[in-house]
Amino acid sequence: MDTTPEIRARMSRQRSRNTEVEMALRRALHAAGLRYRVHRKPLKGVRREADILFGRAKVAVFVDGCFWHGCPEHATWPKSNAEFWRTKIEGNQRRDRDTDERLAAAGWLALRVWEHEDPGEAAARVRDAVAARRAGNTPG
C-alpha cells in the first residue's frame, strides 16, 4: 500500500533543522554559557551533519526525533505502508550507529538527545561532557 498524498504532504513539511526541540536545547546551552556551531559536519568527507558542534572539545550533538530514529520509549510503527517505514527507520538507526562509530574513531564524542528529553537536563548532560573533554577527561 502506498502512502497517501495527505501523509506524503504532512511528512514533507517536517523540519529537519532548527526544530522546536533543537532550539530549546540551544537556548539552554547558551544560557549555560556555552558557545557552539550549528549544523556543521564534524568530519571532512563524511556527509553527516551534527545539530550542535563543539569543535575544540570534539563533541557532536544530534537531536533525534522519536519517530524518525526509533526511540525505544516512544517510537511507533505505522500500520500504513509498514514495510517502507520500518526500512526507513531501521536505516536511520544504522546510519546513526555508523556516524557514532566514525566519530569515535576520529576522537569525537557523539551525544544523542531525544526529542522527548527535557532541554535543561539534556543541556546539563552536554555541558558536563564538553567540560570533561575540555579538561582532558574524555568520556564516551
Buried (B, 14 or more C-beta within 10 A) or exposed (E): EEBEEEEEEEEEEEEEEEBEBBEBBBEBBEEEEBEBEBEEEBBEEEEBBBBBBBEEBBBBBBBBBBBBBBBEEEBEEBEEBEEEBEEBBEEBBEEBEEBBEBBEEEEBBBBBBBBEBEBBEBBBBBBEBBBBBEEEEBEB
